[in-house]
């Protein structure tokens, strides 16, 4: 909020300077207003004079001096304005400016932090997209939380968001699933069986097989793998959706890869690429001329066996996304997809669509740690911890928080020992306890008969302690942070923000009493903690976390 007000003052001064012939009206295009790294450099700084100097071929410090003259006190905002370095302008704001943020924050309530920066753009966020071959692994769990948090932030910043789950219920994986289930079914009946060499060995396969025994008896003994695959798929997909629901994750639509073949879309892509002279046949395979789009070598899209490679349906799927009228496509993938992304983007471009409208977020895998040692995992052998099991161990909030604690492209070590601690060592506890502590303060105030009076009657000038001003500055930066996290598709920024705010609040609480013998000071501080409550709640909920009132 305050940053926007400073930009307005700068733009007014820019216009005035242009009218006086000091510079061109567009000379400052692209200027920034940033928070300096060091407190002695002010509350905000702008590079406007440097930007103008670069275009006008003038001395930046001289332009900065003229800019400072035009700005004056910024409509009463500035305590002082200084020129620094080669031509930066640093702003030191009056305390009253920071104290003024409480009214709009508390007034907005649950809407504080929401914005219209997205302009109503239609965004399709594809995430999870795990085939129904087994329970969600931690890698897919991280992707689920990451995608859901991104979708929530985009919606909060004014985008029209659709969440989509893309999966395949056909192909070799699903055949192996059916064969594995059939083998366990025969085993449960005491019949001879041959387990596939690369079959799925998890206990969940035996459980599904037992369900079939209970439902069908021996009726399927002579059946092939197909009914077993169908049953396993339904059970596993229901299990995946139940796991996602436990974490508060929902989807607006599901898209089946198999439908791309049934509808002829895959063949249509090949035909269109052939018409553009972008495919050729060699050694019985169909090759896509990806070298036409900057790749080192061409890629096979149909093997000599006639089986399409995974690139081909992905290209067809992305074409279908564009055809549905989305302005921005966001794909959340695991690092095992990193090599295929350039090929798919080449396909998008080859079909006449703009790959700049596709953003791919690649996340690294999760390493589960217990007592300082890595917990080994294997999907085929089912010696892995599922997301459901992890939720049982530490709770859905902890799972979500830990999955968002690192940038998507950073390896994530999930420390089970830390995650189960109910102390301030645990970052989830640390943040949520700040919110609970605020609610406790408010209840104490009511119990003492000193509940909050109308904000207009509060003397906010009493909020002058350095810690109070620091809290007000952080509160004010919340909307900018949410917008930045949304547009950059980086929900970890919200976690960092909440941890910093929690640290500031706990430190403040330990140093200053909110409820004091001074009634006026207590009222001012009660409104400060109310604004903090708004920010903690909205921040936690913006990435799908709860804001407990007591702990």
N, C-alpha and C positions, 0 to 999 in steps of 0.2 A: 504493500500500500504506500509506504513512505517513498520507496524507490520510484514508483509511478509519479508521485507528486514532484519529485526532483526532476524527473524527465520532462514533465510539463513545464517547469520553470526554465529548464535549459532550452526547450523548443521555443518558448516565448522569447527568450533572449536571443536565440539564433535568428528568429524572424526580425527582431528589432535591429540586430546587427546587419542583416541583409538590407533592410530598408535604409540604413545609414551608409551602405556601400562598403562595409567592412569585409564582407565575404558573400559568396553566392548562397542562395537560399537552400540549395541541395548539397552544400559543401561538407556538411557533417553527417551525411548518410552513413549509417553503420556504427555510429558512436555508441559507447557503452556507459552504463552506470553500475559500478561494481563495489562490493565491500572490500576495503583494503585488507591486506594481510596483517598489518600491525595497527594497534589502537591509536598510536600517535599520528597516524595518517588520516584520521577522521573516521566518520561513520560511513561515508560513501565517497567515491572518487569517480571522475569522468575523464575520458581521453578525448573529449570533443575538440579541444584546441589542437591536439596533435593530428586528428583526422582532417580538420579544416586546413591546417598548415601543409599537409601532404598534398592536398588538391590545389590549394591556392599558391603554393610555393612561397610561403611566408614564414616568419619566425614564430614557432609555437608559443614561446613564453610571452611574446608581445600580444599574440592573439588571446592567450589565457588571461592576461591582465585586462584586456578590453571586455572579455566575457565576464570576469569577476565584477567589473563596474556595472555591466548591464544586469547582472543577477541581483545585486544589492543584498538584502537579507532574505531573498527568496520568499517573499510574502510572509515574513515573520518566522520562517523555519530555521534560518541559519544563525547559530551563535557566532560563527566566523567562517570565512572561506580562505583557503590558502593555495598558493601555487607551489607545486613541488616538482623536482626533477626536471625533465626536458620540457614539461608543459602540462602535467596533470593538474587538475583542479580538485582539491580535497574539501569536503563539506563536514563541518562540525555542527551537529544539530542541537537545538535547545531541548532541555529535558521535557518541556511541555509537549513537544512533537511526539516523543515516545509515549508519554502518558496518554496522549489522545488516541492511541490505538485500541484502548480497552473498549470504548463504546461500540465501534463497528464490529469488533470480534464477538463481544457478548451479544450484540444485537443480531448478528448473523446466525449464531448458534450452530446448528448442524450444517448450515450452508457455508460456514467459514472454511476457506480453502478451495471451494469450488469456483470454476471460472468458465469463460466462454472462448478461451484461446483456441480451442479445436474448431470453432466455427461450424459445428454440425457435420464435419466430414464423416463419411461412412467408412468405418474401419472393420475389417475382418481379422480377428485374432485366432489363429490356429494353434492349438497346443494339446499336450498329452499324446493324442494320436497313437496310443499303444494298441497293437493288435490283440484281440482277446485270446491270448495263449497262456496267461497266468496272472496272478495277482500283481498289482502295481509294485515295481521295484523302487528303490530310493531315487534312482535317476529320473524315472518318470514322475515320481513324487515331487522332486525339485522342479521339474518342468511344469507340473500342474500348478504349483503354488506361484511360480514365476509368471506363468501365463495369466492366471487369475488376477494377480496383483497388477499386472500391466493393464489388463482389461478394466479393472476398477479405476485405476488412475486416469486412463484415457476417458472413461465416462465422466469422471469428476472434472475433467478439463474441457468439457464441451464437445466430445466426439460421440457419434452414434455407433455403438460397439456391438458387434455380433461375435459370440464365442462359438467356435466350431471345433468338433472332434472328428478327425479324419482317420479311418481305419480300413483294414482289409479283412474280409472273412473268407478269402479264397487263397489259392496258391499253396506252395510247398509247406510253409509253416503250419497252415491249418490242416493239411493232410496228415502231417506228423502228429499234430494234436489229436486228431481223430484216431489214428493208429495207436497212439499211446493209451488213450481212454479205452479203446476196444481191448487192448492187451490186459489192462487192469480189470476190465469187466469179466473177461474169460478167467483170469486168475481168481477173482472173487467167487466165481462159480465152481472153481476146482477143475476147470477145463484146461487142456493144453493151450499154450499161448507163446507167441514170439514177440518180445518187446523190441521196438525199433532201436537200432543202434544209436541214433541221435535223438531218441524220444525224450519227452518231458517226464522227469522222475519225481516231481514234487508230490507231497501227500495230497494236495488238492485234486490231482488226477484220480487217485484211489477213492477219494470222497465222491467225486462225480460218478465214477464207475459204480460205486455202491448205491447211489441214488437210482441209477438205471436198473440195477438188480432189484431194488425195492419196487420200482415202478413197472418193470417189464418182465421180471423173472428171467427165463431162458429164451424169451421170444426173439432176442437179437443175436443169438449164438451164430447163426449162419449169415448175418448181415455184414456188409463191408464197412469201411471206416466212416461213411457219410453220416449216418444217424448219430454216431458217437461224436463226430465233430460238431454237429448241430447242437446237441445237448451241452457239450463242453463250452461252446461259444456262448450260449445263452447264460449259463451259470457264471462263467468268468466275467462276461460283460456286466451282468447284474452286480457282481462282486466289486468290479472296478467302479461302477457308478455309486455304489454304497460307500466305498472308501472316499471317493471325491466328495460325496455329500457330508461325510463326517468332518471334512475340512471346509465346508461351506462353499464348495466349488460346483457350479452348474454350467450347462451348455445350452445355447439357443438352438443349435442344429448339429446333426451328425451327418457325415458324408462318407459313403462307402466307396472305397476304391474300385470294388468289383463293378459298381454301376457305370464306371467310365468305360469298361469293356462292353457291358451289355447294351449301352446306349450308342456304341460306335464312336465315342469321342476319341479313343486312343487311335483307332484306324484313321479317323478324320485328321488328327494331328500329323500322322505320317503322310497322308495325302497332301495336306497343305504344305508341309516342308518339302515334299517332292516337287510340288508345283513351283516352289521358290528355288528349286535346284539346290536344296540344302541337305539332301540325303542321297546316298549312293549305296550300291551293294558290292560287297567284297567278301570272299571266302564264305559265301552263304549267309552272311550277316548284313543287317542294315545299319549304316553308319550315319551319324549326324555331323555335318561339317562345322564343328565347334571352333575350328581354326579360323573360320570367317569372323569370329567374334572375340579374337584375341587369345584363344586357348592354345596350348602347346601342341595338342594333337586332337584328332577327331575322336568321337565317342560312339561306341556301339549302343544302339537303342533297341535293336531286336537281335537276339543271338541266332546263331546258325540253326539252333534247335527250334526256332520259331517263337521262343519265349521272350517277351519284352524285358529289358533291364528296368530297374527301379526308376531310372531317370524319366522314361517315357510317360508312365502314368502321372508322375509328379508334374511334368510339363503340361499335360492335358488338364490336370486338376487346377493348376494356376491359371490356365486360359479360362476355365470355367468360373473361377473366382472373379476375374476381370469382367467376364460377360454378365455377371450378376450385379455389376454397377458399383463396386466398392472403389473408394478413392485411395485407400491405403490398405495394403495387405501386410500383416505382421505374422511371421512364422517363428515359432519357438521350437528349436531343434536341439537334440543332444549333439555332443562333439563328434559322434560317429557319422553325422551327416555333412561334416564340414567339406569333404571332398566333392560332394554332389551338388552343392549349392551353386557354384559357378556354372555348371552344366545346365541346371534348370533355369538360371537367369538368362543364359544364352538362348534357351528355348523360348522364353518369354519374349526376348527381343526379336528373335527370328520370326515369331508369329505376329509381330507388329505392335506389341504392348511395351509400355515403359517400365523397365526393371527398376527405375528410381522410385516407383510407387510400391516396391516390395522391400520390406526391412526384415532381415533374418537375424534373430537373436540366438546365438549359439551358447549353450551352457555346458560347463564341464561336469564331470561325474561327481558323485558323493562318496566319500570314504567314511565309513562308520568306525569310530574309535571307542574302545573300552579299556580302561586301565592303561592308557598310553599305547595300546596295541591295536592294529587294524583288524576289524572283523572281516574275515574272508567271505566272498560272495561268488556264487555261480548260478546263473539263471537256469540252465538246463538241469543241473543237479539239485536245484532248489535248496541250496545251502545258504540262501540269502535271507536277510531280514526284510519283510514286506513293510509297506507304508502303514498298513493296519496294525502290525505288531509294534511299529515305532510309536504310533499314536497311543497304543495301550500302555507303552512304557513311560512316555513323557507328556502326553496330551497334545491335542491338535494345535493349540496356540504355539507351543514350544516348537513343534515340527515346522509350522509356517514361518515363525520368526527366524529359526536357525537356517532354513532354506533361503531366506532373503538377506542374511547377514553379509553375504559376499557378492561382489559383482558376478554376473552370470558367467563371464568367461574365466572366472577364477575357480581353481579346485576348491571344493568344500569339504572340510573335515568336520563331521558331525560328532561332537564330543558327548557321548552318552552320560559320562560322569558329571559334566557341567550341566547338561540339560535337565538332570533330575534333582539338582540342588534347589532348595527353596531358600535362597539367600541372595544378597545383592551381588554375589559373584556371577550369578546366572543373569545374563542381559535381559531376558524376557521378564524375569521377576523384577529386575531393577527398574524397567520402564513401567510395567503394570502396577508396581507398588507405588510409584509416584502418583498415578491416577487414584489409587485406593487411598493414599495418604491425603490427597486433596479432598476427597469425599469425606474422610474422617474429620478434617478440619471444619468443613461446612456443617457437619452434624454436631460437632462440639459447640460451634457458634450458636446454632439453634437451641441446644440444650441450655446454654448460658443466657438465652434471651437476647443475643446480639446478632441476629440474622442480618443479612445484607439489606441495607436501606436502598432506595432508588439511586441508580448510578449518577444521575444528575446532581444529587445532593452530596456525593462523595468528593472529598478534597484530594484529588489525584496528584496534586503537586507534592504531597507527602511521600510519594514513591520516588525517592531521590537517592536511595542507597545504590552503590555501584552494582550490586547483585540484582537489584530490582530493575535498573535500567538495562542490564544485560538480558534479563528475562523478557522484557518488553521488546527489545530488538529481535530476539529469536522468535517470539510470538508473531511479530510483524512479518518476518521472512517466510512464514509458513506457506502462504499462497504461491509465492514465487518458487518455493521448493517443490511443491506439488506439480506445478506446471512444468518445471524443468525435468522432474522425474518422469512425468508422463511423456513428454515429447522426446526424451532421450531413451525411453523404455528401460528405465533403471530404477526399479522399486527399492533397491538397497539404499538409495538416498533417503527414503523415508525412515528406514531403520536407523541410519546414522543420525538423522535429525532428532529422532525421538530419544536416542541414547544420549545425545548432547544435551537436549532439553532436560531429561531426567537428571543428568549430572548437575546441571545448573540449579534445578529445583531442590534436590536433596541437599546441596551445599548451602543454598539460601535458607532452607528450613532449619538446618543445624546451627545457623548463625543468628537468625532473626525469628522472633515470635510473630506469628500472624495475629493472634489474639492477645492484645496488650491492654494495659490499664488506660491507654489513650484511645478513647472511642473512635475519634476521627481517623487515627492511623489504622486501627483495626478494620474500619470500613473500607479504606483504600486498599488494604492488603487482601481483604476478602474478595474484592473485585479483581485483583490481580490473580488470585488463585482460581477464580471462576473462569477467567480467560485461559488460564493454563489447563483447566479441566476440559474446556472446549477443544483446545488444540490437541491434547493427549487423546481424547476420545475420537476426534475426527481423523487424527493421524493414524491411530491404530486401526480404525475401521476402514481407512482408505486402502489398506493392504490386507484386509480380511481378518484382522485380529480383534479380539474382544477387549473391552475396557472395563475390567471388574471394579466394582465399587468397594469391595472389601477383600482382604487376603489374609 
